[in-house]
């Protein structure tokens, strides 16, 4: 099992690489894995996607107005 810290790092890397499309890219990975019956990878990517969503909402709420 991948640690929470590793999930957080992966989410940050995805957000850095894909910006606002990071959650969608994680969902694309999940779709590609879904048919392979690799539950560990599927659950890992689901955790990454959920973490991206939480980080994105947190960043949006704490952003300063322009």
TIVEXVEX-258913 format. One record per residue (C-alpha): x, y, z; residue in one letter. Coordinates in steps of 0.02 Angstrom, whole numbers, plus 50000, padded with zeros to 5 digits. Example, Ala and Ser with C-alpha at 12.3 -4.5 7.8 and 13.67 -1.06 7.14 Angstrom:
2
506154977550390a506844994750357s
END
This chain:
66
500005000050000x500635017349956x500775029450101x499725045250117x501305055550093x501675046949927x499875049949871x500045068349916x501675069649819x500905061249668x499405073049676x500565088149684x501565081849536x499975079149436x499365096649479x501045104049430x501085094549265x499255095949213x498665111349307x496775112749309x496615096449212x497495085749344x495915078049413x495325073749237x497015065849196x496915055249354x495165049849300x495885044949130x497185033949217x495785025849317x494815022049157x496335014049076x496655003049229x494834998249260x494794984049133x496404975949195x495774970049366x497284977849452x496394983549610x497934990649695x498305002449550x496475006949534x496325011349718x497965020949714x497385031749569x495695034349651x496605040749807x497665052249698x496135058949609x495225062049773x496755070849844x496885082049691x495045086749712x495295091049895x496875101049861x496015110249719x494525114949828x495685120249969x496715131049851x495145139049781x494455143449952x496075150650017x496515160849862x496585179449888x495405189949783x496185199649639x
END
